[in-house]
Amino acid sequence: MITSNTSKDLQNYLQFIETKSIDSLKEGYFHVDHVIDAFQKGEEMGSQKTLEKLKDKFVRTTTQMFLYGLDLIHLLEEKGYKTVDFYVNPYTYKFIVVTELENTFNEGYINTFFTIAYDKQKRFKDDFGTEAHYLFVENEGLNTEELKADGFINI
C-alpha cells in the first residue's frame, strides 16, 4: 500500500526525472516531450508550407489562365473579330469572351475561336494538369448579375 509519503516521493521522483531527462539525450534517444514538440512544430510548419504552396499554385494557374484568355482575345482581334468584354472565374478556370451577336453564328468566328481556345486549353492542361475552359457568349441579353453570382469577375 502506498502511503502519502511514498506517493509524494514518487511524484517528486517522476518530476525530477521529467525535468532532468527533458534536457538530455540518452543513448541516441530523445525524451518524449522533445519528440512531441518537434512533431507539433513540424506539423505547423508543414501545414504553413502546404498552404503557401497551394496559394502559389493557385496564383500561377489563375494568372496563366487569364493570360491565355487575353492572348485568345488578341488573336481573335488580329483576325478581325471584335470582343465586347470578357469575364473570368478564377476558381473554376473559366474565361468567357463576350462577342457581338453576329459572331455567334459566324462559322469563321466559331472555328477560329475554338481552334485557338483548344490550343490554350491543351497548353494549360499540359502545364498545370487541370482543365481550363474558354467560351464565348453574345452580348445581347447577357445577364451579368448571374455571371457574378456564378463567381465570374469582369475586369
Backbone as a ProteinNet text record, in pm:
[ID]
protein_1_A
[PRIMARY]
MITSNTSKDLQNYLQFIETKSIDSLKEGYFHVDHVIDAFQKGEEMGSQKTLEKLKDKFVRTTTQMFLYGLDLIHLLEEKGYKTVDFYVNPYTYKFIVVTELENTFNEGYINTFFTIAYDKQKRFKDDFGTEAHYLFVENEGLNTEELKADGFINI
[TERTIARY]
83.5	0	89.4	48.7	127.8	80.1	174.1	141.7	152.6	110.2	117	261.5	350.7	492.7	548.5	513.6	560	506	382	319.4	390.7	420.7	492.2	631.7	698.5	832.7	828.5	728.6	713.4	687.9	601.5	573.4	699.1	773.7	898.4	998.7	1008.3	1099.6	1061.8	934.5	887.8	909.1	885.5	908.5	1056.4	1143.2	1287.9	1333.6	1287.6	1324.7	1276.3	1152.5	1097.2	1179.7	1212.8	1289	1429	1497	1633.9	1638.9	1544.1	1551.8	1507.2	1433.4	1389	1509.3	1611.6	1726.5	1836.9	1819.9	1931.5	1891.7	1991.1	1977.6	2037.5	1960	2007.7	2031.7	2156.9	2196.9	2125.3	2121.5	2063.5	1913	1849.1	1703.7	1670	1566.4	1518	1401.7	1386.7	1272.9	1144.3	1038.7	910.7	862.2	890.6	848.7	916.5	1044.1	1114.8	1050	1015.2	954	819	737.6	605.1	618.7	709.2	730.7	776.1	869.7	918.8	807.1	726.3	614.9	516.3	480.7	385.5	440.2	567.3	628	634.3	669.6	674.3	537.8	437.4	301.1	256.9	285.8	250.3	325.3	456	537.5	496.9	469.9	429.2	298.9	203.5	75.9	92.6	180.4	206.2	269.6	366.7	431.8	333.4	247.2	146.9	51.8	7.9	-80.8	-10.8	116.9	192.1	205.5	234.9	246.2	113.1	5	-128.1	-162.9	-131.7	-157	-75.3	53	138.8	87.1	45	-7.7	-135.1	-222.7	-346.5	-315.2	-222.9	-186.6	-128.7	-39	21.1	-84.1	-172.3	-270.8	-372.5	-423.9	-522.5	-459.2	-335.4	-265.9	-246.2	-202.4	-178.9	-309.3	-415.6	-546.1	-590.3	-570.7	-605.4	-521.7	-391.2	-303.5	-338.2	-369.9	-412.7	-542	-631	-755.7	-731.8	-643.2	-609.3	-543.4	-459.9	-396.7	-501.9	-599.9	-710.8	-782.9	-815.3	-882.4	-794.8	-667.2	-574.4	-569.2	-559.9	-554.6	-685.3	-798	-926.8	-932.5	-885.3	-887.2	-793.4	-680.8	-591	-660.3	-753.6	-828	-951.8	-970.9	-1080.1	-1207.3	-1203	-1321.5	-1315.7	-1418.8	-1424	-1472.4	-1409.7	-1453	-1515.9	-1635.8	-1707.1	-1657.1	-1637	-1596.6	-1548.7	-1508.1	-1475.6	-1494	-1517.4	-1536.7	-1446.8	-1398.3	-1307.6	-1362.1	-1359.6	-1386.5	-1255.9	-1183.1	-1051.4	-1056.5	-1172.2	-1182.9	-1215.8	-1282.1	-1315.6	-1237.3	-1146	-1061.7	-1146	-1238.1	-1322.3	-1303.9	-1299.1	-1278.5	-1386.3	-1472.9	-1581.9	-1555.3	-1554.3	-1540.1	-1680.4	-1709.9	-1838.6	-1817.1	-1896.2	-1880.8	-2014.9	-2009.5	-2131.9	-2216.7	-2345.8	-2441.1	-2404.6	-2361.3	-2329.2	-2222.3	-2127.1	-2018.9	-2066.1	-2176.3	-2221.6	-2277	-2307.3	-2348.8	-2260.2	-2146.2	-2047.5	-1950.8	-1954	-1869.8	-1721.2	-1680.3	-1539.8	-1498.3	-1583.2	-1554.3	-1551.9	-1653.4	-1664.6	-1542.5	-1505.3	-1388.8	-1259.7	-1242.5	-1122.4	-1116.7	-1229.4	-1234.1	-1195.3	-1261.1	-1236.3	-1100.7	-1046.1	-910.3	-810.3	-823.5	-734.3	-761.4	-888.6	-925.6	-876.2	-888.5	-841.7	-691.4	-617	-472.3	-441.1	-512.2	-490.1	-526.7	-638.5	-682.8	-582.6	-531	-433.4	-305	-257.3	-134.9	-153.3	-269.7	-298.9	-299.8	-363.8	-369.6	-229	-148.8	-11	72.6	53.2	132.7	90.2	-41.3	-91.2	-167.2	-193.4	-260.9	-407.1	-466.6	-608.2	-670.3	-801.6	-873.1	-898.1	-886.9	-931.6	-1030.1	-1129.8	-1232.4	-1243	-1240.1	-1254.4	-1381.2	-1473.2	-1606	-1639.9	-1743	-1792.1	-1943.1	-1994.4	-2138.2	-2165.7	-2290.3	-2329.6	-2353	-2338.9	-2353.7	-2499.1	-2586	-2726.1	-2798.4	-2859.3	-2935.2	-2849.4	-2723.1	-2633.6	-2666.5	-2693.5	-2725.2	-2596.1	-2539.5	-2411.6	-2425.4	-2543.5	-2564.6	-2555.7	-2606.5	-2595.7	-2450.4	-2377.1	-2234.7	-2162.3	-2190.7	-2128	-2168.2	-2294.7	-2341.9	-2271.8	-2230.8	-2159.3	-2008.5	-1964.4	-1822.8	-1738	-1801.1	-1724.5	-1695.6	-1577.7	-1531.4	-1513.2	-1561.8	-1541.1	-1426	-1322.2	-1202.8	-1189
-116.3	0	124.5	223.5	345.5	446	491.4	592.8	729.9	828.7	964.7	1007.8	964.6	997.9	930	804	729.9	793.8	832.7	897.4	1027.8	1107.3	1233.6	1207.5	1106.3	1072.1	1026.9	947.8	900.5	1017.6	1107.6	1226.1	1311.5	1329.6	1406.8	1339.4	1208.6	1131.6	1147.2	1129.4	1142.1	1283.7	1380.9	1521	1544.6	1489.1	1503.6	1439.9	1319.8	1250.4	1328.3	1375.5	1450.9	1576.4	1647.7	1772	1746.4	1648.7	1619.2	1556.9	1470.9	1399.3	1483.4	1588.6	1675.2	1737.2	1772.8	1843.2	1751.8	1623.7	1537.1	1432.4	1395.4	1289.5	1163.9	1059.8	936.1	830.5	797.6	689.7	694.5	812.6	825.4	844.4	858.3	875.7	1010.9	1072.7	1198.1	1169.5	1255.5	1245.1	1265.4	1204	1209.1	1352.9	1441.9	1581.4	1647.1	1612.2	1664.7	1614	1488.1	1428.2	1492.4	1507	1567.8	1712.2	1787.1	1926.6	1937.6	1853	1854.5	1817.1	1719.3	1678.1	1792.8	1858.8	1969	2084	2118	2225.1	2185.6	2061.2	2013.3	2014.2	1976.2	1975.7	2117.7	2211.9	2351.6	2407	2384.4	2434.5	2367.2	2238.4	2164.5	2216.4	2246.2	2297.3	2438.1	2518.6	2652.5	2643.9	2554.2	2538.2	2485.4	2393.8	2340	2449.8	2533.5	2644.5	2743	2770.9	2861	2802.3	2673.2	2608.1	2609.8	2583.4	2584.4	2723.8	2824.9	2963.5	2999.4	2962.7	2991.1	2922.1	2797.7	2724.6	2791	2832	2899.4	3028.2	3106.3	3233	3206.2	3107.2	3075.7	3027.1	2937.6	2882.1	2987	3065.4	3166.4	3274.8	3310.3	3410.3	3359	3234.7	3180	3164.5	3120.8	3109.7	3246.2	3349.2	3485.5	3531.5	3506.8	3548	3474.9	3345.6	3271.7	3330.9	3372.8	3435.1	3566.2	3647.8	3774	3748.1	3646	3608.7	3562.4	3486.9	3443.2	3563.8	3661.1	3783.1	3855.9	3868.2	3936.8	3867	3734.5	3659.2	3671.2	3674	3693.9	3832.5	3932.7	4069.2	4084.3	4011.2	4012.6	3957.8	3867.1	3807.8	3889.8	4002.9	4093.1	4072.5	3991.2	3965.7	4049.9	4131.4	4223	4150.5	4184.8	4136.2	4252.9	4230.1	4334.6	4344.4	4230.4	4225.6	4083.7	4060.5	3923.9	3909.6	3785.7	3752.3	3634.5	3634.5	3530	3471.7	3338.7	3273.2	3205.9	3268.2	3215.6	3084.5	3050.4	2929.4	2805.5	2825.5	2711.2	2715.3	2810.5	2826.2	2837.5	2932.3	2958.1	3102.8	3120.2	3251.2	3266.3	3365	3386.3	3513.3	3497.5	3611	3654.3	3782.2	3837.1	3897.8	3851.3	3897.2	3944.3	4004.6	4052.7	3935.1	3956.4	3852.2	3787	3865	3812.1	3702.7	3717.2	3618.9	3483.4	3481.6	3355.1	3258.5	3307.5	3216	3229.3	3294.4	3308.5	3189.8	3101.7	2981.5	3014.4	3122.4	3163.1	3197	3274	3310	3185.4	3102.8	2982.2	2892.1	2866.8	2781.2	2842.7	2972.6	3041	3039.2	3072.7	3076.4	2941.4	2835.3	2704.8	2645	2682.6	2638.3	2698.8	2829.4	2897.7	2849.8	2841.8	2801.4	2660.6	2570.4	2433.3	2431.7	2511.5	2519.6	2570.7	2673.9	2730.4	2628.5	2560	2459.7	2345.3	2301.8	2192.2	2234.8	2354.7	2404.1	2416.9	2465.9	2480.9	2344.4	2248	2111.4	2052.1	2071.9	2020.8	2086.6	2216.2	2290.8	2266	2253.6	2250.7	2123.6	2037.8	1912.3	1926.9	2038.3	2060.9	2131.9	2131.3	2187.4	2336.9	2408.3	2547	2549.9	2635.5	2641.7	2783.9	2794.4	2922.7	2914.9	3006.4	3003.2	3140.7	3145.7	3276.7	3281.6	3403.3	3428.8	3558.9	3575.3	3700.3	3809.5	3933.1	4044.8	4085.2	4053.7	4094.5	4004	4065.4	3990.4	3917.7	3950.9	3885.5	3933	3839	3872.5	3870.2	3986.9	3996.3	3964.7	3987	3954.9	3804.4	3725.8	3579.8	3534.7	3598.9	3566.4	3594.9	3709.1	3744.5	3645.6	3605.1	3507.3	3372.8	3342.5	3217.4	3229.7	3343.7	3360.2	3424.7	3476.6	3541.3	3686.1	3729.3	3865.1	3935.7	4058.2	4140.6	4234.4	4224.4	4305.6	4410.8
0	0	0	-78.6	-91.7	12.2	91.2	190.8	126.3	197.6	143.9	122.2	210.3	192.8	68.4	49.7	-67.4	-193.8	-189.1	-304.1	-337.8	-234.2	-256.5	-311.5	-255.2	-302.7	-448.7	-481.2	-619.2	-713.4	-672.5	-754.1	-771	-660.9	-668	-760.9	-749.4	-834.3	-982	-1012.3	-1151.1	-1203.1	-1116.7	-1153.2	-1182.2	-1096	-1112.9	-1244.4	-1271.6	-1395	-1517.1	-1509	-1622.2	-1647	-1540.1	-1552.9	-1607.1	-1554.9	-1597.4	-1736.7	-1766.8	-1894.1	-2012.4	-1987.2	-2097	-2167.3	-2088.8	-2144.1	-2194.7	-2183.2	-2220.3	-2323.3	-2400.6	-2499.8	-2438.7	-2425.9	-2363.6	-2469.5	-2491	-2579.6	-2715.2	-2774.9	-2908.3	-2911.1	-2795.3	-2790.2	-2729.5	-2783.2	-2726.9	-2633.2	-2535.2	-2444.6	-2524.4	-2478	-2548	-2568.3	-2473.6	-2489.3	-2609	-2632.1	-2749.4	-2878.1	-2877.8	-2996.9	-3024.7	-2921	-2937.7	-2984	-2921.3	-2959.4	-3105	-3144.5	-3283.1	-3379.8	-3342.6	-3428.2	-3446.8	-3334.9	-3343.6	-3427.6	-3407.3	-3487.3	-3634.4	-3660.3	-3798.5	-3863.1	-3785.2	-3837.4	-3870.6	-3779.2	-3803.3	-3923.6	-3927.4	-4038.4	-4168.6	-4160.9	-4280.2	-4336.5	-4248.6	-4297.6	-4353.3	-4291.7	-4344.8	-4482.9	-4497.9	-4628	-4730.9	-4689.6	-4780.9	-4825.4	-4731	-4766.7	-4860.2	-4833.5	-4920.7	-5060.8	-5069.2	-5199.9	-5273.1	-5199.9	-5259.6	-5310.7	-5231.2	-5271.2	-5395	-5395.4	-5510.4	-5636	-5622.1	-5737.9	-5789	-5697.4	-5737	-5812.5	-5760.7	-5825.8	-5964.8	-5974.9	-6105.3	-6204.7	-6161.6	-6255.2	-6298	-6204.2	-6243.9	-6329.8	-6298.9	-6380.1	-6522.3	-6535.3	-6668.9	-6746.3	-6679	-6744.7	-6797	-6716.2	-6754.3	-6873.9	-6870.1	-6980.4	-7110.1	-7100.2	-7219.5	-7275.2	-7186.8	-7231	-7303.8	-7249.6	-7316.8	-7451.6	-7457.6	-7584.2	-7684.7	-7638.6	-7724.1	-7783.5	-7699.8	-7747.1	-7848.7	-7818.7	-7908.7	-8045.2	-8045	-8171.3	-8249.6	-8179.2	-8246.9	-8310.8	-8238.5	-8291.5	-8410.6	-8408.7	-8524.5	-8649.1	-8629.6	-8741.7	-8776.2	-8707.1	-8739.3	-8658.6	-8554.3	-8472.1	-8344.9	-8326.9	-8213.8	-8087.9	-7975.9	-7844.5	-7770.5	-7717.2	-7645.1	-7500.7	-7437.5	-7297.1	-7265.1	-7142.1	-7100.1	-6949.8	-6907.6	-6766.7	-6731.3	-6608.5	-6562	-6431.5	-6421.5	-6293.9	-6251.1	-6158.7	-6122.1	-6044.5	-5989.8	-5907.9	-5989.6	-6103.2	-6189.3	-6319.6	-6332.3	-6451.1	-6577.8	-6575	-6691.8	-6735.4	-6866.3	-6927.3	-7034.2	-7017.6	-7113.3	-7192.7	-7324	-7415	-7455.9	-7438.8	-7481.1	-7618.9	-7715.1	-7853.3	-7908.5	-8024.5	-8088.6	-8135	-8139.6	-8177.8	-8310.3	-8407.6	-8540.4	-8534.8	-8442.7	-8432.9	-8381.9	-8309.1	-8250.3	-8354.3	-8473.5	-8581.3	-8704.7	-8690.3	-8796.6	-8787.7	-8887.2	-8883.7	-8876.2	-8942.5	-8937.2	-8794.7	-8725.9	-8586.7	-8498.7	-8513.7	-8430.1	-8448.8	-8573.7	-8600	-8546.6	-8570.6	-8522.8	-8370.6	-8308.2	-8162.4	-8102.9	-8149.2	-8087.3	-8124.3	-8239.2	-8272.7	-8174.6	-8151.6	-8057.2	-7914.5	-7878	-7741.5	-7710.6	-7807.9	-7786.3	-7757.6	-7833.6	-7811.9	-7671.2	-7627.8	-7493.2	-7385.4	-7403.9	-7307	-7296.3	-7410.6	-7411.6	-7341.1	-7372.1	-7308.1	-7156.8	-7116.3	-6973.7	-6905.1	-6968.1	-6912.6	-6903.2	-7007.7	-7006.3	-6896.3	-6877.6	-6779.4	-6634.8	-6611.7	-6474.5	-6436.6	-6533	-6502.5	-6467	-6502.7	-6476.3	-6596.1	-6601.3	-6716	-6700.5	-6811	-6821.4	-6937.8	-6927.1	-7031.5	-7084.4	-7216.8	-7284.8	-7367.6	-7339.8	-7400.4	-7455	-7539.3	-7581.8	-7570	-7549	-7542.3	-7616	-7654.4	-7721	-7617.9	-7662.3	-7570.7	-7548.2	-7641	-7628.4	-7528.9	-7430.8	-7331.3	-7228.7	-7222	-7127.1	-6985.5	-6896.8	-6758.6	-6676	-6658.7	-6588.2	-6439	-6383.6	-6241.7	-6217.9	-6312.2	-6299.6	-6312.4	-6402.3	-6414	-6282.5	-6223.1	-6095	-5985.9	-5986.2	-5887.4	-5904.5	-6027.7	-6055.1	-6033.2	-5982.1	-5947.8	-6055.5	-6160.5	-6266.9	-6230.4	-6269.4	-6242.6	-6375.7	-6382.4	-6501.1	-6472.1	-6555.2	-6530.3	-6638.3
[MASK]
+++++++++++++++++++++++++++++++++++++++++++++++++++++++++++++++++++++++++++++++++++++++++++++++++++++++++++++++++++++++++++++++++++++++++++++++++++++++++++

